[in-house]
Amino acid sequence: MPVRPADIALAHRLADAAGEVIRQHFRRGFDVELKEDRSPVTIADRQAEAAMRRLLDAECPGDGVLGEEHGEKAGVTGRRWVLDPIDGTRSFTAGRAIFGTLIALVEDGWPVLGIIDQPVQKERWIGVAGQPTLLNGAPARTRACAALDGAIVATTSPHLFAEGDVPHFLALVAAASGGNPRQGPVYGGDCYNYGLLASGHLDIVCESGLMLHDFAALVPVVEGASGRMCDWNGDPLTADSAGHVLAIGDPARVDDVLEALRATVHDHDH
């Protein structure tokens, strides 16, 4: 079912509501708590998500809602809004404006609408299935990448990877850098990396250990900009994906990236 204009308008209002809250707290005094999984959370995360949920409860009460901070509300429509009020809380607490608000609409397990909103720099990417991705209303497009050697690879931090995944990431970095340490990866960036890839500034983003609220919104943004999103096996990302996430700006490089990620597996086999 095509995404309705009303859903797109609502997604923009959700981002506006979250951004208003977040800007009030950015670089101000606030406490940072650690959640059970040891990840940081602030009053801004909780209040921004609460503001979005109030809008959803009022406008589409039958839809499900899954948010990082306030859990899951079951729905009856087969549609679910997936929210991450501050993707990159660590960057937010460090005063770095590379975090973002992620808003996705998932239908029958498939992300069909996604927003990456950077509320301080006021940059907003929106992707809708079947439509070109827009950055602040203008079309965004990934760039061509003639070879894996020389591609710019980004990730937030290998420290966040699931156990056992770092050697595979390093194999990809080695293939992209041609052994030149000055051509190493770009670290930091959270969801902002995916917006930069959609706008043609990065070639590959590789992450592991992500949850649905971390990646659902990214899929329509990257794919609507002519990029490809998949897991480390090359399969599309859905609500059931395990959290190994790849964004590749030039779909012609997908097989090269997957092969590079597998390199260490083959090394262990022999």
C-alpha positions in Angstrom: 0.0 0.0 0.0 1.5 3.4 -0.9 2.5 5.7 1.9 -0.2 8.3 2.3 0.6 12.0 2.2 -1.0 12.3 5.6 1.6 9.8 7.0 4.4 11.9 5.5 3.0 15.1 7.0 2.6 13.4 10.4 6.2 12.1 10.3 7.4 15.7 9.7 5.4 16.8 12.7 6.8 14.1 14.8 10.4 15.2 13.9 9.4 18.9 14.7 8.0 17.9 18.1 11.1 15.9 19.0 13.5 18.6 17.8 11.8 21.3 19.8 12.4 19.3 23.0 16.0 18.3 22.1 17.2 21.8 21.3 16.1 23.0 24.7 18.5 20.5 26.4 21.4 20.5 23.9 24.7 21.6 25.6 22.8 22.5 28.8 23.1 20.9 32.2 21.4 17.5 32.4 22.0 14.2 34.1 23.1 11.2 32.2 21.8 7.9 33.5 22.8 4.4 32.4 20.1 2.0 31.4 20.2 -1.8 32.1 22.2 -2.4 28.9 24.7 0.3 30.1 23.7 2.7 27.3 23.3 6.3 28.3 19.9 8.1 28.5 18.9 11.7 29.3 15.7 13.6 30.0 15.9 14.8 26.4 15.6 11.3 25.1 12.6 10.5 27.2 10.8 13.8 26.7 11.3 13.8 22.9 9.9 10.3 22.6 7.0 11.2 24.9 6.2 14.2 22.7 6.1 12.0 19.6 4.0 9.3 21.2 1.4 11.9 22.3 1.0 12.9 18.6 0.7 9.3 17.5 -1.9 8.4 20.2 -4.0 11.4 19.0 -3.7 10.9 15.3 -3.4 7.1 14.7 -4.4 5.3 17.9 -4.7 2.0 16.1 -1.1 1.9 14.9 1.6 0.1 16.9 4.4 2.2 18.4 7.9 0.9 19.3 10.2 3.4 20.9 13.7 3.0 22.4 12.8 4.7 25.7 9.1 3.9 26.3 8.8 0.4 24.9 6.1 -1.2 22.7 2.4 -0.4 22.3 0.6 -3.1 20.3 -1.5 -2.0 17.3 -4.3 -3.4 15.2 -3.5 -2.0 11.8 -0.4 -4.0 10.7 1.4 -0.6 10.8 4.0 0.3 13.5 5.8 3.6 14.1 9.4 3.0 15.2 11.0 5.8 17.1 14.5 6.6 18.4 14.3 10.1 19.8 18.1 10.5 20.0 20.2 8.1 18.0 23.6 8.9 19.4 22.9 9.9 23.0 26.7 9.7 23.6 27.3 12.3 20.9 24.4 14.4 22.3 25.9 14.4 25.8 29.3 15.3 24.4 27.8 18.4 22.6 28.4 16.9 19.1 25.6 17.7 16.6 25.9 14.4 14.8 23.1 12.6 16.6 19.7 12.4 15.1 16.0 11.6 15.6 14.9 8.5 13.8 11.3 8.0 12.8 10.1 5.0 10.7 6.8 3.7 9.6 6.9 -0.1 9.2 4.2 -2.0 7.4 4.0 -5.8 7.8 7.6 -5.8 8.9 8.9 -3.6 6.1 10.2 0.0 6.6 8.2 2.1 4.1 8.9 5.6 5.4 12.0 7.0 7.3 13.2 10.3 8.6 16.7 11.1 9.8 16.5 14.5 11.5 19.4 16.5 12.9 17.6 19.1 15.0 20.5 21.4 15.8 21.9 21.7 12.3 18.3 21.5 11.0 19.0 18.9 8.3 16.2 16.4 7.6 16.4 13.5 5.3 13.1 11.8 4.4 12.8 8.6 2.4 9.4 7.1 1.3 9.1 3.8 -0.6 8.8 4.5 -4.3 9.9 8.1 -4.0 13.2 9.9 -4.2 14.8 10.8 -0.9 14.8 14.5 0.0 17.2 16.5 2.2 15.4 19.6 3.4 13.1 19.3 0.3 15.8 18.8 -2.3 16.6 15.4 -3.9 19.5 13.6 -2.2 21.5 11.0 -4.2 24.4 8.6 -3.4 27.6 8.8 -5.4 29.2 6.4 -7.7 32.0 4.3 -6.4 34.2 2.7 -9.1 36.1 0.3 -6.8 36.1 -0.8 -3.2 39.8 0.3 -2.9 39.5 4.0 -2.0 35.9 3.9 -0.8 35.2 5.8 2.4 33.9 3.5 5.1 32.2 4.9 8.3 31.0 3.4 11.5 30.0 4.9 14.9 32.5 2.7 16.8 33.8 -0.9 16.6 33.4 -0.9 20.4 29.6 -1.2 19.8 29.9 -4.3 17.5 28.6 -7.6 18.6 31.3 -10.0 19.7 33.2 -11.6 16.9 32.2 -9.1 14.3 35.2 -6.7 14.6 37.6 -8.8 12.5 35.1 -8.8 9.6 34.8 -5.0 9.8 38.6 -4.7 9.9 38.8 -6.9 6.8 36.4 -4.5 5.0 38.4 -1.5 6.1 41.6 -3.1 4.8 40.0 -3.8 1.4 38.8 -0.2 1.2 42.0 1.4 2.4 44.4 -0.6 0.3 46.6 -1.0 3.4 47.0 2.8 3.7 46.3 3.8 7.4 45.7 7.4 6.4 42.7 6.1 4.3 41.2 4.5 7.4 37.5 4.6 8.4 35.5 7.6 9.6 34.5 7.0 13.3 31.6 8.6 15.1 28.4 9.8 13.3 25.6 7.6 14.5 22.6 7.8 12.1 24.1 11.0 10.6 26.5 8.8 8.6 23.5 7.3 6.7 22.3 10.8 5.8 25.8 11.7 4.6 25.9 8.5 2.5 22.5 9.3 1.0 23.8 12.7 0.0 26.9 11.3 -1.6 29.6 12.1 1.0 30.4 8.5 2.2 30.5 5.2 0.3 29.8 2.5 3.0 28.5 2.4 6.5 29.0 -0.9 8.4 27.6 -1.6 11.8 26.6 -4.5 14.0 24.4 -5.0 17.1 21.7 -2.5 16.0 18.1 -2.8 17.1 15.0 -2.1 14.9 14.8 1.4 16.2 18.4 2.0 15.1 17.9 1.0 11.5 14.3 1.0 10.3 14.3 4.7 9.4 17.6 4.4 7.5 16.3 1.9 4.9 13.9 4.2 3.0 16.3 7.1 3.2 19.3 5.3 1.7 17.3 3.3 -0.8 15.4 6.3 -2.0 18.7 8.0 -2.7 19.7 5.1 -5.0 21.8 3.3 -2.4 21.3 -0.2 -1.0 20.7 -1.4 2.6 21.1 -5.0 3.6 22.5 -7.2 6.3 26.0 -8.8 6.2 24.6 -11.7 4.1 23.1 -9.3 1.5 19.5 -9.8 2.6 17.1 -6.9 2.9 16.5 -5.4 6.4 13.2 -6.1 8.0 11.7 -6.1 11.5 13.2 -9.6 11.9 16.8 -8.7 10.9 19.5 -9.5 13.5 21.2 -6.0 13.5 24.1 -6.5 11.1 23.6 -3.4 9.0 25.3 -2.3 5.7 24.6 0.9 3.8 26.3 1.0 0.4 26.0 4.1 -1.7 26.7 2.4 -5.1 24.8 -0.9 -5.4 27.5 -2.0 -7.9 29.8 -2.5 -4.9 27.5 -4.7 -2.8 29.2 -8.0 -3.8 32.7 -6.5 -3.2 31.6 -5.4 0.3 30.1 -8.7 1.2 33.2 -10.6 -0.1 35.5 -8.3 2.0 33.4 -8.9 5.1 33.6 -12.6 4.6 37.4 -12.6 4.1 38.3 -13.5 7.7 35.7 -16.3 7.7 37.6 -17.9 4.8 40.9 -17.3 6.5 39.7 -19.3 9.5 38.4 -22.1 7.3 41.7 -22.9 5.8 
